[in-house]
């Protein structure tokens, strides 16, 4: 084997610390960005939050990427001016002019990243978390408690039941068994585990002790069924419905409502049948099973439909996802008979950050040395962070403006006028990569005259039309929803009929596609929509 020397020229993309941070910030949601800013404020002394509405200072890439160790050779204005994004939102209202600005991931920006992360500028890349992963919504217990305080619906199901159980005069054994069952309920208020398994989980010493535990749990289960909300502690849906019907039947007997009592008895008989018959509303099979006449069965099914299948639902500790829009779309009148919209960033989501003047000036007045390398790196990091946040909102605004331009009909007429749109179209128009558009449109929201939508909502595939054009899948879903909303309750439209109606509108949509869209809209099939 002969050895030799050769030269080879190649190109490769290096993910510098600044580029990694830019990509990470771009894909964060508003809440995650707020957490990232808070963490950076805690870690970096050169970064501060300002309440002032100072004008945005365009300090440029040169000042950001310049080595801090050579700061004494740079002008004071370029190197150490306070870099603020306090009023960035007001200065970035959508217009055709700002679409020419480049973004951190555009091809034209690649030369600006060269030189980032060199040993001269960043003595230790790991110092400010180059490999740090994007933050998530996972919070510590204390933080989560504060964040969801307003979303809590009062006390929990267990607390509500314990409070009722405390009013009962029970022996120590029965009280302990009832307390154990209450703590074994799931979020819906059901007792999923059999009593024998619950008793076995306490590791009884012998068979006799096991039977004694099962006995106490059986007594406690009867007590649990007597508590509010009615139906709590049921082992399955049928038992949950039967518990509620028995409570209604007791009230009807006491009030002497004979007609209502008869319907409740039929409903009880229905709930003792397989739940599949009730789910399919198979009236013919239920009548054949001898539960009652056709009219009574229909009335009983309507009564059952008004019961609560999940007794613990109103006690669920559900976090309400409050959506804060990143972009605002506001109508500003008409130009040439056509409505015109202004696209602007939401100033409430813009972090008001700037470089700390005093600390930056103190560091400038001391000659750069190895002992100040860490502080110099922190100052550089603060500049990068502000710049990357500005570029993040630049990109969001550019993409949002392009979406509004493409979907003008939606902002005028609603979702029925939505046109087909894919990520590639916006990427080609703005000169960005398709993955960048995907990051920008994920977990970013736009407030429109028709509501607040995720940016991804405005993208959808197209269905063929008779004229040779395409109809947006979003518009087709809206049309299906409109058809079903105007249907006769006694004769609901089948998927085949909806498909034929769409063909009459010139849209080629197969029955299976209609079924898929209907299920995506969480609309039941025709057999379950039919009024009894």
TORVOVO-294029 format. One record per residue (C-alpha): residue in three letters; x, y, z. Coordinates in steps of 0.1 Angstrom, whole numbers, padded with zeros to 4 digits, always signed. Example, Ala and Ser with C-alpha at 12.3 -4.5 7.8 and 13.67 -1.06 7.14 Angstrom:
% residues 2
ALA+0123-0045+0078 SER+0137-0011+0071 
This chain:
% residues 532
UNK+0000+0000+0000 UNK+0015+0033-0012 UNK+0014+0063+0011 UNK+0010+0099-0002 UNK-0003+0134+0005 UNK-0033+0149-0012 UNK-0054+0181-0008 UNK-0091+0181-0008 UNK-0115+0210-0006 UNK-0148+0205+0011 UNK-0176+0225+0027 UNK-0195+0217+0059 UNK-0220+0235+0082 UNK-0208+0240+0117 UNK-0235+0247+0144 UNK-0219+0275+0163 UNK-0231+0284+0198 UNK-0249+0314+0184 UNK-0266+0294+0157 UNK-0277+0267+0182 UNK-0292+0293+0204 UNK-0310+0309+0175 UNK-0326+0276+0164 UNK-0336+0268+0200 UNK-0352+0302+0206 UNK-0370+0299+0172 UNK-0389+0267+0181 UNK-0399+0278+0216 UNK-0435+0287+0224 UNK-0443+0320+0242 UNK-0444+0304+0276 UNK-0411+0285+0270 UNK-0395+0317+0257 UNK-0406+0335+0289 UNK-0390+0307+0310 UNK-0358+0309+0289 UNK-0356+0347+0294 UNK-0361+0343+0332 UNK-0334+0317+0334 UNK-0310+0339+0314 UNK-0317+0369+0336 UNK-0308+0347+0367 UNK-0276+0335+0352 UNK-0262+0365+0333 UNK-0254+0397+0353 UNK-0250+0417+0320 UNK-0287+0411+0311 UNK-0314+0432+0327 UNK-0351+0437+0323 UNK-0363+0472+0316 UNK-0398+0486+0318 UNK-0389+0516+0297 UNK-0402+0519+0261 UNK-0369+0529+0246 UNK-0365+0527+0209 UNK-0349+0496+0195 UNK-0311+0501+0189 UNK-0298+0484+0158 UNK-0263+0476+0171 UNK-0257+0452+0141 UNK-0239+0420+0137 UNK-0205+0436+0137 UNK-0208+0448+0173 UNK-0222+0415+0184 UNK-0196+0392+0169 UNK-0166+0414+0177 UNK-0142+0399+0202 UNK-0146+0416+0236 UNK-0109+0413+0243 UNK-0104+0439+0215 UNK-0130+0462+0229 UNK-0105+0490+0237 UNK-0099+0493+0200 UNK-0136+0496+0191 UNK-0156+0528+0193 UNK-0175+0533+0225 UNK-0208+0537+0206 UNK-0205+0505+0187 UNK-0192+0483+0215 UNK-0208+0494+0246 UNK-0241+0511+0237 UNK-0270+0498+0257 UNK-0287+0472+0235 UNK-0325+0472+0241 UNK-0355+0455+0226 UNK-0379+0474+0248 UNK-0401+0487+0220 UNK-0392+0463+0193 UNK-0428+0453+0187 UNK-0440+0488+0178 UNK-0412+0492+0153 UNK-0419+0459+0135 UNK-0454+0464+0122 UNK-0460+0443+0091 UNK-0452+0460+0058 UNK-0438+0449+0025 UNK-0405+0466+0034 UNK-0397+0444+0063 UNK-0400+0412+0042 UNK-0366+0421+0027 UNK-0349+0416+0061 UNK-0329+0385+0065 UNK-0335+0360+0093 UNK-0311+0339+0113 UNK-0317+0308+0093 UNK-0318+0322+0058 UNK-0291+0314+0033 UNK-0279+0350+0032 UNK-0271+0350+0069 UNK-0246+0321+0067 UNK-0215+0343+0063 UNK-0225+0363+0094 UNK-0221+0332+0115 UNK-0185+0326+0105 UNK-0160+0331+0133 UNK-0186+0325+0161 UNK-0174+0302+0188 UNK-0136+0307+0182 UNK-0113+0304+0212 UNK-0107+0341+0211 UNK-0143+0349+0216 UNK-0155+0319+0236 UNK-0127+0305+0257 UNK-0151+0278+0270 UNK-0182+0271+0248 UNK-0196+0249+0276 UNK-0196+0279+0299 UNK-0230+0291+0287 UNK-0246+0258+0278 UNK-0239+0251+0242 UNK-0253+0216+0245 UNK-0283+0227+0266 UNK-0316+0213+0254 UNK-0347+0234+0247 UNK-0367+0241+0278 UNK-0401+0224+0282 UNK-0432+0231+0301 UNK-0421+0208+0330 UNK-0421+0229+0361 UNK-0411+0223+0397 UNK-0439+0216+0421 UNK-0439+0251+0436 UNK-0439+0267+0402 UNK-0466+0244+0389 UNK-0488+0252+0419 UNK-0485+0289+0412 UNK-0491+0285+0374 UNK-0523+0265+0378 UNK-0538+0282+0408 UNK-0564+0300+0387 UNK-0572+0269+0367 UNK-0581+0247+0396 UNK-0619+0241+0400 UNK-0619+0242+0438 UNK-0612+0212+0460 UNK-0603+0178+0447 UNK-0627+0149+0445 UNK-0608+0131+0473 UNK-0610+0161+0496 UNK-0647+0165+0489 UNK-0654+0128+0497 UNK-0632+0129+0528 UNK-0652+0158+0541 UNK-0684+0139+0537 UNK-0669+0107+0552 UNK-0659+0127+0583 UNK-0695+0134+0590 UNK-0704+0096+0591 UNK-0702+0078+0624 UNK-0680+0048+0615 UNK-0658+0024+0634 UNK-0621+0028+0630 UNK-0619-0001+0606 UNK-0647+0010+0583 UNK-0634+0046+0584 UNK-0599+0034+0573 UNK-0614+0012+0546 UNK-0635+0041+0532 UNK-0605+0064+0533 UNK-0585+0037+0514 UNK-0612+0034+0487 UNK-0615+0071+0483 UNK-0577+0074+0477 UNK-0579+0045+0452 UNK-0604+0063+0428 UNK-0592+0075+0394 UNK-0598+0110+0381 UNK-0632+0101+0367 UNK-0644+0089+0401 UNK-0642+0051+0392 UNK-0628+0024+0413 UNK-0608+0004+0388 UNK-0593-0023+0410 UNK-0613-0052+0424 UNK-0618-0052+0461 UNK-0599-0085+0464 UNK-0568-0069+0447 UNK-0570-0039+0470 UNK-0571-0061+0500 UNK-0543-0082+0487 UNK-0522-0050+0482 UNK-0522-0046+0520 UNK-0504-0079+0524 UNK-0527-0097+0548 UNK-0511-0123+0572 UNK-0534-0151+0563 UNK-0566-0160+0544 UNK-0588-0151+0573 UNK-0574-0116+0575 UNK-0578-0113+0537 UNK-0615-0121+0539 UNK-0619-0096+0568 UNK-0603-0069+0547 UNK-0626-0077+0517 UNK-0656-0075+0541 UNK-0646-0040+0553 UNK-0640-0029+0518 UNK-0674-0041+0507 UNK-0691-0022+0535 UNK-0670+0009+0527 UNK-0680+0006+0490 UNK-0716+0008+0499 UNK-0709+0039+0520 UNK-0689+0054+0491 UNK-0719+0049+0467 UNK-0740+0069+0491 UNK-0718+0100+0489 UNK-0719+0129+0464 UNK-0714+0131+0435 UNK-0739+0103+0427 UNK-0722+0075+0409 UNK-0688+0079+0425 UNK-0670+0046+0433 UNK-0686+0027+0404 UNK-0666-0001+0388 UNK-0678+0004+0353 UNK-0701+0027+0333 UNK-0732+0005+0337 UNK-0729+0006+0375 UNK-0723+0044+0374 UNK-0755+0050+0354 UNK-0775+0026+0376 UNK-0764+0044+0408 UNK-0777+0077+0394 UNK-0809+0061+0381 UNK-0816+0046+0415 UNK-0811+0080+0432 UNK-0836+0095+0407 UNK-0860+0066+0412 UNK-0860+0072+0450 UNK-0868+0109+0445 UNK-0895+0101+0419 UNK-0911+0075+0443 UNK-0911+0101+0472 UNK-0927+0127+0449 UNK-0953+0102+0435 UNK-0943+0107+0399 UNK-0956+0075+0384 UNK-0949+0082+0348 UNK-0913+0092+0356 UNK-0909+0061+0378 UNK-0919+0039+0349 UNK-0893+0055+0326 UNK-0866+0052+0352 UNK-0873+0015+0357 UNK-0870+0010+0320 UNK-0837+0029+0320 UNK-0824+0007+0348 UNK-0833-0024+0328 UNK-0814-0009+0298 UNK-0783-0003+0319 UNK-0783-0040+0329 UNK-0781-0050+0293 UNK-0747-0049+0274 UNK-0735-0013+0270 UNK-0730-0019+0232 UNK-0768-0019+0227 UNK-0771+0015+0245 UNK-0741+0029+0226 UNK-0756+0020+0193 UNK-0791+0030+0205 UNK-0803-0003+0192 UNK-0840+0002+0201 UNK-0852-0029+0183 UNK-0829-0053+0202 UNK-0837-0036+0235 UNK-0874-0040+0229 UNK-0869-0076+0220 UNK-0850-0081+0253 UNK-0882-0071+0271 UNK-0870-0040+0288 UNK-0901-0020+0277 UNK-0921-0007+0248 UNK-0907+0012+0219 UNK-0918+0046+0232 UNK-0906+0039+0267 UNK-0872+0027+0255 UNK-0867+0059+0234 UNK-0877+0081+0264 UNK-0854+0061+0287 UNK-0824+0064+0263 UNK-0830+0102+0262 UNK-0830+0102+0300 UNK-0798+0082+0302 UNK-0781+0106+0278 UNK-0786+0134+0304 UNK-0767+0115+0331 UNK-0731+0121+0341 UNK-0708+0092+0328 UNK-0678+0106+0347 UNK-0688+0118+0383 UNK-0653+0131+0390 UNK-0651+0152+0359 UNK-0660+0185+0376 UNK-0633+0179+0402 UNK-0606+0173+0377 UNK-0575+0194+0382 UNK-0573+0205+0346 UNK-0548+0231+0334 UNK-0565+0256+0312 UNK-0542+0264+0283 UNK-0545+0301+0279 UNK-0533+0310+0244 UNK-0515+0343+0241 UNK-0512+0353+0204 UNK-0477+0361+0191 UNK-0491+0380+0161 UNK-0521+0403+0158 UNK-0540+0408+0125 UNK-0561+0439+0125 UNK-0584+0452+0097 UNK-0575+0488+0087 UNK-0601+0495+0061 UNK-0603+0490+0024 UNK-0580+0498-0005 UNK-0595+0497-0040 UNK-0626+0479-0026 UNK-0604+0451-0011 UNK-0600+0448+0027 UNK-0566+0455+0041 UNK-0550+0441+0072 UNK-0521+0451+0094 UNK-0499+0424+0108 UNK-0480+0432+0139 UNK-0462+0415+0168 UNK-0480+0413+0201 UNK-0461+0437+0224 UNK-0472+0417+0254 UNK-0450+0388+0245 UNK-0419+0408+0237 UNK-0393+0405+0265 UNK-0379+0440+0273 UNK-0342+0432+0276 UNK-0310+0453+0274 UNK-0273+0450+0283 UNK-0266+0463+0318 UNK-0249+0497+0312 UNK-0230+0499+0345 UNK-0215+0464+0344 UNK-0206+0467+0307 UNK-0188+0501+0313 UNK-0169+0488+0343 UNK-0157+0459+0323 UNK-0147+0482+0294 UNK-0126+0504+0317 UNK-0104+0475+0327 UNK-0080+0461+0302 UNK-0089+0427+0289 UNK-0071+0399+0306 UNK-0074+0362+0312 UNK-0090+0369+0346 UNK-0118+0387+0329 UNK-0124+0360+0302 UNK-0155+0347+0319 UNK-0171+0381+0323 UNK-0163+0389+0287 UNK-0180+0357+0276 UNK-0211+0366+0297 UNK-0213+0400+0280 UNK-0209+0384+0246 UNK-0236+0359+0255 UNK-0260+0388+0266 UNK-0255+0405+0232 UNK-0261+0373+0213 UNK-0292+0365+0233 UNK-0308+0399+0226 UNK-0299+0397+0189 UNK-0313+0361+0186 UNK-0346+0371+0202 UNK-0349+0400+0178 UNK-0343+0377+0149 UNK-0368+0352+0162 UNK-0395+0378+0162 UNK-0383+0391+0128 UNK-0388+0356+0114 UNK-0422+0351+0130 UNK-0434+0384+0116 UNK-0422+0377+0081 UNK-0438+0343+0080 UNK-0471+0356+0094 UNK-0472+0384+0069 UNK-0467+0359+0041 UNK-0495+0337+0055 UNK-0519+0367+0057 UNK-0510+0376+0021 UNK-0517+0341+0009 UNK-0549+0336+0029 UNK-0566+0370+0024 UNK-0599+0353+0016 UNK-0599+0336+0050 UNK-0595+0369+0068 UNK-0624+0384+0048 UNK-0649+0355+0045 UNK-0638+0329+0071 UNK-0626+0293+0069 UNK-0648+0284+0040 UNK-0626+0306+0019 UNK-0593+0290+0030 UNK-0570+0281+0001 UNK-0546+0252+0000 UNK-0511+0261+0013 UNK-0480+0241+0021 UNK-0449+0250+0040 UNK-0428+0248+0008 UNK-0447+0278-0007 UNK-0438+0301+0022 UNK-0403+0288+0024 UNK-0397+0295-0013 UNK-0412+0330-0010 UNK-0391+0340+0020 UNK-0359+0322+0010 UNK-0359+0300+0041 UNK-0357+0263+0047 UNK-0389+0243+0050 UNK-0378+0231+0085 UNK-0375+0268+0096 UNK-0411+0275+0086 UNK-0422+0244+0105 UNK-0404+0256+0137 UNK-0419+0291+0133 UNK-0455+0278+0128 UNK-0454+0254+0157 UNK-0469+0267+0190 UNK-0471+0302+0176 UNK-0506+0318+0175 UNK-0522+0345+0154 UNK-0552+0366+0166 UNK-0576+0372+0137 UNK-0611+0387+0133 UNK-0624+0351+0134 UNK-0605+0339+0165 UNK-0570+0329+0176 UNK-0554+0301+0156 UNK-0520+0284+0155 UNK-0500+0293+0125 UNK-0501+0257+0113 UNK-0539+0260+0110 UNK-0534+0281+0078 UNK-0517+0252+0061 UNK-0536+0224+0045 UNK-0536+0200+0016 UNK-0558+0204-0015 UNK-0586+0184-0029 UNK-0593+0184-0066 UNK-0622+0202-0081 UNK-0642+0199-0114 UNK-0626+0231-0127 UNK-0592+0216-0123 UNK-0583+0237-0093 UNK-0578+0228-0056 UNK-0599+0232-0025 UNK-0583+0235+0009 UNK-0590+0206+0033 UNK-0597+0232+0060 UNK-0625+0247+0038 UNK-0639+0212+0031 UNK-0640+0204+0068 UNK-0659+0237+0074 UNK-0683+0228+0046 UNK-0689+0194+0061 UNK-0696+0210+0095 UNK-0720+0234+0078 UNK-0739+0206+0061 UNK-0743+0186+0093 UNK-0753+0217+0113 UNK-0782+0223+0089 UNK-0793+0186+0085 UNK-0826+0173+0098 UNK-0823+0157+0132 UNK-0847+0129+0122 UNK-0828+0122+0089 UNK-0791+0130+0095 UNK-0768+0130+0065 UNK-0747+0099+0059 UNK-0711+0101+0048 UNK-0721+0091+0012 UNK-0747+0118+0011 UNK-0722+0144+0023 UNK-0697+0131-0004 UNK-0724+0136-0031 UNK-0732+0171-0018 UNK-0695+0180-0020 UNK-0694+0168-0056 UNK-0724+0190-0063 UNK-0702+0219-0051 UNK-0675+0207-0075 UNK-0652+0191-0049 UNK-0640+0156-0054 UNK-0641+0140-0019 UNK-0645+0103-0014 UNK-0667+0088+0014 UNK-0637+0076+0034 UNK-0622+0111+0033 UNK-0655+0125+0045 UNK-0655+0100+0074 UNK-0619+0110+0083 UNK-0627+0147+0083 UNK-0659+0141+0103 UNK-0641+0121+0129 UNK-0614+0148+0131 UNK-0642+0173+0138 UNK-0654+0149+0166 UNK-0688+0146+0150 UNK-0707+0113+0155 UNK-0719+0091+0126 UNK-0754+0095+0112 UNK-0768+0066+0133 UNK-0758+0084+0166 UNK-0769+0118+0154 UNK-0804+0107+0146 UNK-0830+0120+0170 UNK-0851+0094+0189 
